[in-house]
Amino acid sequence: MILKTERMYLRELRQGDFDALCAMLKDPEVMYAYEGAFSDEESHAWLDRQILRYQTWGFGLWAAVHSGTDMLIGQCGLTVQPWKDTEVLEIGYLFCRAYWHQGYAAEAARACKKYAFETLGAKEVCSIIRDTNTASQKVALRNGMRKKDSWIKHYRGVDMPHDRYVVRCDGRGRR
């Protein structure tokens, strides 16, 4: 276990999570900000990429596991992402539709922000969000972030405007 919150814990994804992860990544409503559902091959690549991130950086998108059921309900974690001409530390989150609008993403994102500041010593963390993804924008705002800038990302053959929401550490490990 990496982090524990009131209703879930975050741990590294493993190959045995593929079926639960794939069910989420194949849901077109969950994946609308990614231009649609993933195939099995794309889901395998996604899972393998997270495992490689753990080995490379010691973090990545972690499995969000419901404490009461031990079911994988989503993902939340930290990644290094390209942004314009640099790389930034990002909090990313993606949850199964059954867990939307219940505060799970915000709860996990807050824990990841705390981890970034207190454990990694980060001075700033962000969330990069497609401009049409209002639900994720609300999570970023609830996590103390403010919109800083915008950029067009190219993904799956589509130009996608994205906004970067940022929060800086106050020097004591918190915003």
Salt bridges, closest charged atoms under 4 A:
ASP17 OD2 - ARG11 NH1 2.82
ASP27 OD2 - ARG97 NH2 2.65
GLU29 OE2 - ARG97 NH1 3.19
GLU35 OE2 - ARG130 NH2 2.87
ASP40 OD1 - LYS26 NZ 2.60
GLU42 OE2 - ARG156 NH2 2.97
GLU107 OE1 - ARG7 NE 2.70
GLU124 OE2 - ARG164 NH1 3.60
GLU124 OE1 - ARG168 NH1 3.16
ASP149 OD2 - LYS84 NZ 3.41
ASP149 OD1 - ARG164 NE 2.95
ASP159 OD1 - HIS154 ND1 2.36
ASP163 OD1 - LYS147 NZ 3.70
ASP170 OD2 - ARG172 NH2 3.21
ASP170 OD2 - ARG174 NE 3.77
